[in-house]
Amino acid sequence: MLMSHAIANLVDNAIKYSGSHSQIKVEMEHTPSEVVIRIRDQGIGIAGDELERVQERFYRAKNASTANGSGLGLSICKEIVERFNGYIDIESQIGEGTTVTIVLPRA
């Protein structure tokens, strides 16, 4: 249940920060040792110097004012993923989109 909340939040972010004709992809793959879930969007992107901070509580990227939010979503997702001994990686380019990757160890 918790992990579905984290994934739903990340998909919601992808929708919120992307244009109406943008494509959003959710991909999943697994290896013998881990499960990887990727959410890719074609949205506004996050500046490189802000990537480390966007998972902090209440931090919002400077260009995030285009959508409503409190700055809690990514930090909650991070806490959920870490409960499962995983981590979140974020890659982004301003104006090109963001890829959020959840990596979880297989049980």
Summary of the structure (lengths in Angstrom):
residues: 107
radius of gyration: 13.3
end to end distance: 16.3
largest distance: 40.8
contacts: 301
relative contact order: 0.25
helix: 32%
strand: 27%
